[in-house]
Amino acid sequence: MSGHSKWATIKHRKGAKDASRAKLFARLLRTVEVAAREGGSDLESNASLRSAYQKARDGSVPLDTIERAIKRGTGELEGVRYEAVSYEGYAPSGIAVIVETLTDNRNRTAAEMRHLFSRNGGSMAEPGAVSWQFERKGVVVVDGKLDEDRLMEVGLDAGLENILAAGSHWRLICVPSELHALTEALTAAEIAFEDAELTLEPTQTIAIDDLEEAKKVLRLLEQIDDHDDVQSVHANDDIPDEILAAYEG
């Protein structure tokens, strides 16, 4: 199905088989810490923290480790101070890219991002150059074998805006403030979900129908995503399933 970024599909599979448990824990805990610093330690009133907390729990991060990250965020415990910095740029074929990082040295991270873009045929852009092509959304990932009409029935009263096919999964889209309500509705209906997060969805996509061009784009996105400071990568590529399968094969 066209109309959404195929990088989101690869990113979901990639996250499921991340080889570095320590790296995954560090990434999740940084998100928790920054969310607590920016919005406080109360899970009910801080939607970003609630989402980060749940993802950390789903990632098997020990509860006491998560709680220490929250306390570092609120200043109750000392620790390295991370700040959220986003970088914008273009991948080959004019694909718009937004990179969200948590870093303790923005100058170092900016230089390394610039190097990754240029080394892989892309280029960095000024803030705001591509961000207008994305919207902040809540996304819940569920098994693609589930009935679409049933998902729509459960989700409509809980803020569901759209359902997109993504390989072997459905991506349920909602406004950020409704993400908790949507996951609660799915849980109440005994519908399991594999992931739930606040992310950036492209408002328009660029089709890539050539395997070699798709390789260039996806290699850049994967190398950026592997950087220690990177929390998430968003792109507006639309790659046909057969080309995606050939790349992954």
Protein Blocks (a to p, Z undefined) as FASTA:
>chain_A
ZZiafklmmmmmmmmmcfblklmmmmmmmmmmmmmmmnojafklmmklmmmmmmmmmnop
afklmmmmmmmmnopagcddddddddddddehhiacddddddfbfklmmmmmmmmmmmno
pacddehklmmmpccdddddddfkbcfklmmmmmmmnopabdcdehjaccddddfklmmm
mmmmmmmnopacfbdcdddddfbdcddfbfklmmmmmmmmmmmmmpmklmbdcdfbdcdf
klmmmmmZZ
